[in-house]
């Protein structure tokens, strides 16, 4: 018996040295836990005419309606749980039935054999969320695979006002006819897709659903936290990079809000959809994500640009680089207190961005604005690194035009501020592996996808 034990110890040592079993973990040390697999941060929906207590215009779900939201998990697991939010609600809402299924050939269709009921509070079919509350479903036996779509269907007997929703990361359909269709393969022949476009940005309305967690072996999550420059497919490209390199236990959660700022809440006609400040929402949208170990932060450009907008003239004071830097220090303190590693992206350029608003140009590039962003970048690269205000930074300067440092490479931006797929792929490959807990060099997602983002 002693000889067998010695042989097994020797074998495990050889396997660890060869990299087949990670150092510090044997096969018996594997554990299962919840990890964030998908997310869309909750915002207060609707338009306010006048001041904060003016006239509120809200969307609503007609009585007897079924919604179906299709999302893409970034990590697979054997169980699933869903988070629903009525955080900004002014009255209670009731979800009368819900289900999850694997998505079919189109986003509004599911694979009938995979339809699984979702329950709440220990087996109940329906759930009522009080105003200001959030809830997780029960753990549901449902196997998911990374980067394969799933669809969550919800049914509402009563007319339901939408005060809380996400605006990126999924596609939601409203069934054309009334009735509970959560257990049906199709939504009916014609379903209405709930999204709309403003300028170069498409808003994907996702009522109440804010998170999908999975139960998986040795799983943890990394959160991309920021503004509209991360409300894109960067989280999916990072997940593709991980899985393409044989890393299957890291969930990537997008936690960006279009128009979000580091230091202050959104303002103006549609200011509510820009969310509260990132400092205020960081705990809810990053540190409370299941299994989170790392956050990658790209925020701050709206703190500079919003006071420059024609539609905001005289309404917002200009932010200084020093004020924004103090905000980063505060976020760093929050991350440290939560035992989460934080990596901070450098500010990206905005020359050429005009931000169409109500059909007209709303922004003019200025050297003053660029200088503020560059002052922040200098702090990120030099002072903050020396003083250990975070665990590392991500230098995105390679996305800039070599001939004009104040703008993106032309093919990497759609409008001067937001990234095309080329820019997103290049940005993901500029993130050091340590920023998501990997300590070996990985094959670039550009190589995996056979794309040269710098063409």
N, C-alpha and C positions, 0 to 999 in steps of 0.2 A: 504493500500500500504506500509506504514512504517513497519507493522508487517511482510509482505512478504519479504521486504528488509532485515530486521533483521534476519529472518529465513534463507534466502539465505546466508548471511554473516556467520551465525553460522554453516551452513552446509559446506561451503567452508573451514572454520577454522578446522572443524572436519576432513575433507578429507585431508587437508594438514598435520595435526598432525598424521594422520594414514599413511601418505606416499603415498596415492593414487594420489594426485596432488602435485608435487614438491613445496617446500617452495619458495615463491617469484614469483610463476607463477600460474595463474588461466587459465581455459579453454579458455577464451577470449584472453589471452596473446600469444597464439601460433602464430609463424610467419614462413613463408616459405622463404628459401634462397638456394643459390647454395653451394654445398659442394663437395669436391673431393671424388670420389668413386673408382677410379682406376688410376694408373699412371705407367709410365716407363720412366725414365729420358733420355733426348736426349744426345747422344754421337756422336762424329765425327767418322764416319765409315771408313773402308778401312785400307790398310796396306801401310806404307811409307818405301821404300827402300832407305837407306842413311839417311842424316840429314833431318830436318823439310821440306826443300824445295827439297827433292829428288824425286824419282819416286813414284807416287801415284797409287795404284791399288784399283779400286772401283767396287762394285756391281752395277747392273743396272736392271731396269724393262723393258722388251721388249715392243715395241710399240703395242698397242691394248690389253694390259694385264689387268686382274682384280685380285686384291689381296683381301683376306678375313682374318681378324685378329679377333680371339676369345679371349675375356677377361672376368674376373669375377668381377663384381661390388661388393663392400663391404657394400653398403647401397642402399636401394631402393628409388625411387622417381617417380614423375608424368611427369617430363620432363627431357630431356638429352641434353647435349652439348658436343662436341668433340673438342679437341685441336690438331692441326697439326703443325709441326715444320719443317722449312727449315733453322734452325739456323746456321748450318755449311755448307750450300749450297754455291756453287761457281757460280751458275746461278739459274734462276727462275725455279720452277716446277709448273705443272698444274695438279690438280685433276679434271678430266672431269665429274665425277659422283660419288656419294657416297650414301650408305644406311646403316641403322642399323636394326637388327632383332634379335629375340630370337634364340639361337642356338638349332639345332636339335639333333638327336641321336649321330652324330659325329661332330667334330669341324668344318669341312668344309661344313656342311649342315645347313641350317636355316629353321625355320618354315615359310612357304610361306605366311600365313595370317598375319604375324607380320612384314613383310618387310615394312620399312618406309623410304622415301627419306630424305636425309640430304641436307640442303641448306646452303648457305653462303651469307653474306652481304645483308640480307633482302630478301632472296628468290631465289637467283641464284643457278643453278644446279652445276656450276663449280666454281673453285677458283684458282687463280694463286698466289703462294707465292714467293715473291722476295727473293733473296739470303739474309740470315741472319734474315728472318722474321718468325713470328709465328702467328697463327690465330685460333680463336674459330669459330665453326659453329654457325648457328642460333640456338636458343632454339627449340628443336624438341619435339612435344607431343609424348612421348613414355614411357610407364610405365615399370620400372625395379624393380626386386626383389633382395634383397641382396643374394649374393652367388649363383645366377642363371646366367649362362653364356649368354652373348650377342655377336653378331658378327658384325663387321664393314667392309663393302666391299667398295673398291675404284677402280676406273677405270682410266687408263692412255692411251690416244690416241697416245702419242709420247713416244719414248724411253726416259726413265727418270733415270738419275744417282742418286744413293742413297748416299748422303753425311751425312744425319742425320737419326738416327734410335735409337730405344731402343733395349736392349738385354736380357730383362727378363720380365715376367709377362703376356705373351700372346703367342698364337700360330698363325702363319701366313701361309697361303696357296696361291700358285700361280696357277691360273686356267690353265688346260692343253691345252685348245684351246683359240684362241683369240676372242675378242668381249666384249662388256659391259655386264657383268653378275651380276651387282649390284642389279638387280630386280629379280634374279632367285634363286630358292631354292637350287640347287646344283651347284658346281663349274665345273662340268663334271665328268665323271667316274674316272678320275685319276687327282689328284691335288698334286703339289709338296709342301712339308712342308719345310719352310725356317728356319731350325735350324742346328746347328752343335755342336759337342762335342770336348772339349779339356781337357784331364785329367778327373777329376771328375765333371767338370762344363759343363753344356749344355747351349749354347747361343741360344736364341730365337729371330731371326731377326724380328723387328717390324718397318718397314719403316714409318717415318713421324708422326705416331700417338703417342702422349705422355700423354694424359690425358682424362679421362671421368669424367664429373661432372653431378650430378643429382640435381633436385630441390625438396626439401623435407622439412617437417615440423620440425622446431627447430633443423636443421641439422648443424653439424660442422665436422671437420676432424682432424685426427692425422696422422702425417707423420713419417714413419720409415726411417730415413736418415742415409746412411752409405755406406759400401762396399759390397763385395761378401758374407759376413756373414749375410746380410739381404736380398740378392737377392735369396730368397727361399720362403717357404710358411708361414713364420711367420705372415705376414700381414693377410693371410686368417685365420690362427688359432686365431689371436686376434679378427678378425671379428666374427668368430664362437663363441668365448667366450662371446662377447658382446650380440649377438643375442640370444644365449642360456640362457642368464640372463635377457632377456626381454628388452634390450637396443637397439633400432632400429634407432637412429638418429645420430650415429657416424660413419663416413666413415674412413676407414684405407687405406692410400696410401703408397705403397712401393716406396721409392726413393733411392734405392741403385744402385751403379754402380760397376761391377766386376773390381777389381784391383784399386779402387779409394783410394786416400790418402787425408789426412787432409790439408797438407801444399803445395803439389806440384802436377803438372800435370803428367800424365803417360809418361813413356819414353820407348825407345826400339822399336823393330820391330812392335809390336801391341800396342804401348803406347797410341795411340789416343783413342782406345776403353776404356782405363781406365779413360778417362774424364779429365777435368780440376780439380783443387783442390776443395775439398768440401767447403772451405772458399769462393772460387770464385763462385761456383754454388748454394750455400745455398739459396739465395734469389729466384732464378728461380725455383729450385726443391723442396723447402720447404715453404718459407715464402709467395710465390705467389700462392700456392695451395688454391683453393677456400675454404673459411670457416675454414682455419687452425687455431687451438688454441693451439695445443701441438706438439712438435717434440721429438721423441725418437732417440738419436744419438748413433750409434755404428761405430766408425771410429778410425783409428790410427795405426792399426797393419801393414798396408802396408808402412807407413812412416818408420817403423822399419825394415821390412823384405825386401823391394825392394833393398836397398843398399847391402844387404847380398846375393842377388842372383848371381849365377855364371855368368849368362847372362848379369849382370849389373856391374860386377867387374870393379872398377876404374872409373865408369861413374857417380856414385851418392855418395856424402858424407854421412856418417852415421849421422842420426838425434839423438839428445840428448833428454832425457825426458823433460828437461826444454824448449826446442824449441817447442815440441809437446804441452806441457801444455800452453804455450803462445798462441798457435793456438786455444785451447779450450776456453781460455779467450776471444779471438776475436770473436769466434762463439757465446759465451754467450752474448757479447755486441750486436751482430747483432740481436739475438733473443729478447733481452730486447727492442731494438729500434723498433722492429716490433710488440711488445706487444704479443709475443708468448712464452708460457712456454716451457722450455727445460729440458729434463731428459737425463742424460749421462750414458751410459752403461760402466761397467768396461771392461778392455781389456781381451780377452780370450786367452788361450794358443795356442802354435803351435808345440809342440814337436811331432815328427812323420810326420810332413808335409814336403814333398820333392818337391812339385810343379813341376810336369813333364813339360818340355819345349822342344819342337822339339824332343820328344821321349826319353828324358833323364832327370835324376835328376838335379834340378836346385838350391836346397836349402838344407843346413845342419843346424840343430838346434844348437844354442850356448847358453850358460848360460848368455853371455853378452846381447843378445837380450831379453831373458826372464827377466833379471834384469831391463832393461829399461821399459818393460811393467809393471812390478811390482812396480816400482817407480812411474809411472803414476797412477796406481791403488791406491797407498797409498795417493797420492794427491787428487784423486777423492773422496775417502772415508773420508778423515780427513780434510785436509787444505781447499779444495774447498768448502766442505760442511759448514765448520765453517765461511768462508768468503762470503757465498751465491753467488757463481759464477753461479749457476743455480738453478732450482726449486727442484731438487732432483736427486738421482742417482739410478741405477739399478745394484745390485750386482749379477753378474753371476758366482761367485766362486763355487756355488753348482754344476756347470757343470763339474768341474775339477775332475780328478781321485783322490780319497782319498789316494791312495797309492803313487801317483806321481803328485804333485801339478802343474807340468809343462806341463801336458797333459790333454786332455779331458777324461772323462769316455769312454771306448772303443766303446760302442754301440751308443754313442751320436755323433760320428763324422764319416764322410765318408773317410777322408784322413788326419786327424790330425789337420785341421784348420776349416773345414766347417761342419755344423751340419746336422745330419740325422733328420728324422721326430721326433724321440724321443727327440733329443736335442732341436729342434725348439719348440716343445710343452712345454718342461721344461722351456725354456727361456721365453716364453710368460707368463707362470704362475709365473715367478719371477718378472715380471713388476708390480709395485704397481698400484692399480686402479687409484690413483691420477694422474698418468702419462698420462692418457687419459681422465681425467675429470670426473671420477666416484668416489663418496665418500661413498661407502659402499662395504663390502666384497662380491666378486662374486664367484660363483662356478667355480672351475678351469676347463680349457678346457680339461685337462686330464680326469677329471671326466665326463664331457659331452661326450667325445669321448670314454670313458671306456678304457683308456689306462694308464698303469703305465710306465712313461718314465724312471724310475730309476731301471727297472728290470736288 
